[in-house]
Amino acid sequence: MLFLVATLLLFGVALGTVVHAPLSFSLVAGAVIAVWLGVFALRERHGRGHRGPAH
């Protein structure tokens, strides 16, 4: 949960920075974030399929 709060805080700072950054940098940063979220989603989906019930 703390990681999520820190991530959202950094995201807010990054949004303020994007306004002043060149378009190419913003696009590259957006692509990196999209890949990171995609990898996270795949790991979550793959991990949940192989575990047994929690109880």
Secondary structure by P-SEA (a helix, b strand, c coil): caaaaaaaaaaaaaaaaaaaccaaaaaaaaaaaaaaaaaaaaaaaaaaacccccc
